[in-house]
Amino acid sequence: MDKKEIQTNNPLHGITLETILNRLIQKYGWKELGERIPIQCFINDPSIKSSLKFLRRTPWARKKVEELYLKSNFPT
């Protein structure tokens, strides 16, 4: 399986982390997002910039955000 084939099967291919985060915030708001994924960047003085910085450096948190996005049935 080559890299191109893996990306073709990736439902998040072509969707930026910023887009994912913005859509989740629009759907749930910061408060509910912080309840669903209890990390400080969603709970304590949340912002897109600080959240993106944290998520890009923290693979386990990014994975949780991506999983919630997929479960939320946004159009691809």
ZADOTI-909698 format. One record per residue (C-alpha): x, y, z; residue in one letter. Coordinates in Angstrom, 1 decimal. Layout:
+--------+--------+--------+----+
|     xx |     yy |     zz | aa |
+--------+--------+--------+----+
|      X |      Y |      Z |  A |
...
+--------+--------+--------+----+
This chain:
+--------+--------+--------+----+
|     xx |     yy |     zz | aa |
+--------+--------+--------+----+
|    0.0 |    0.0 |    0.0 |  M |
|    1.6 |    3.3 |   -1.1 |  D |
|    1.2 |    6.7 |    0.6 |  K |
|   -1.3 |    7.9 |   -2.1 |  K |
|   -3.6 |    4.9 |   -1.5 |  E |
|   -3.5 |    5.5 |    2.3 |  I |
|   -4.5 |    9.2 |    1.8 |  Q |
|   -7.3 |    8.2 |   -0.6 |  T |
|   -8.8 |    6.1 |    2.2 |  N |
|   -8.4 |    8.8 |    4.8 |  N |
|  -11.7 |   10.6 |    5.4 |  P |
|   -9.8 |   13.6 |    6.7 |  L |
|   -7.6 |   14.0 |    3.7 |  H |
|   -7.7 |   17.6 |    2.4 |  G |
|   -9.4 |   19.0 |    5.6 |  I |
|   -7.2 |   21.2 |    7.6 |  T |
|   -7.0 |   21.0 |   11.4 |  L |
|   -8.2 |   24.6 |   11.5 |  E |
|  -11.3 |   23.7 |    9.5 |  T |
|  -12.0 |   20.7 |   11.7 |  I |
|  -11.7 |   22.9 |   14.8 |  L |
|  -13.9 |   25.7 |   13.4 |  N |
|  -16.6 |   23.3 |   12.5 |  R |
|  -16.6 |   21.7 |   15.9 |  L |
|  -16.8 |   25.1 |   17.6 |  I |
|  -19.7 |   26.1 |   15.4 |  Q |
|  -21.5 |   22.9 |   16.2 |  K |
|  -20.7 |   22.5 |   19.9 |  Y |
|  -19.2 |   25.8 |   21.2 |  G |
|  -16.2 |   26.0 |   23.4 |  W |
|  -18.0 |   24.9 |   26.6 |  K |
|  -19.4 |   21.6 |   25.2 |  E |
|  -16.2 |   21.0 |   23.2 |  L |
|  -14.3 |   21.3 |   26.5 |  G |
|  -16.7 |   18.8 |   28.1 |  E |
|  -16.4 |   16.3 |   25.3 |  R |
|  -12.6 |   16.7 |   25.1 |  I |
|  -11.4 |   18.0 |   28.5 |  P |
|   -8.2 |   19.8 |   27.6 |  I |
|   -7.2 |   23.1 |   29.0 |  Q |
|   -7.0 |   24.9 |   25.6 |  C |
|  -10.8 |   24.3 |   25.2 |  F |
|  -11.7 |   25.1 |   28.8 |  I |
|   -9.5 |   27.9 |   30.1 |  N |
|   -9.6 |   31.1 |   27.9 |  D |
|  -10.0 |   29.2 |   24.6 |  P |
|   -8.9 |   30.5 |   21.3 |  S |
|   -8.4 |   29.1 |   17.8 |  I |
|   -4.7 |   30.1 |   17.8 |  K |
|   -3.8 |   28.5 |   21.1 |  S |
|   -5.8 |   25.4 |   20.4 |  S |
|   -4.2 |   24.9 |   17.0 |  L |
|   -0.7 |   25.3 |   18.6 |  K |
|   -1.5 |   22.7 |   21.3 |  F |
|   -3.2 |   20.2 |   18.9 |  L |
|   -0.3 |   20.4 |   16.4 |  R |
|    2.2 |   19.5 |   19.2 |  R |
|    0.0 |   16.9 |   21.0 |  T |
|   -0.8 |   13.9 |   18.8 |  P |
|   -3.2 |   12.2 |   21.4 |  W |
|   -5.3 |   15.4 |   21.7 |  A |
|   -5.4 |   15.9 |   17.9 |  R |
|   -6.5 |   12.3 |   17.5 |  K |
|   -9.4 |   12.9 |   19.9 |  K |
|  -10.5 |   16.1 |   18.0 |  V |
|  -10.3 |   14.2 |   14.7 |  E |
|  -12.3 |   11.3 |   16.1 |  E |
|  -15.0 |   13.7 |   17.4 |  L |
|  -15.1 |   15.4 |   14.0 |  Y |
|  -15.7 |   12.0 |   12.3 |  L |
|  -18.4 |   11.0 |   14.7 |  K |
|  -20.1 |   14.4 |   14.2 |  S |
|  -21.1 |   13.5 |   10.6 |  N |
|  -19.9 |   16.7 |    8.9 |  F |
|  -20.1 |   16.6 |    5.1 |  P |
|  -16.7 |   15.8 |    3.4 |  T |
+--------+--------+--------+----+
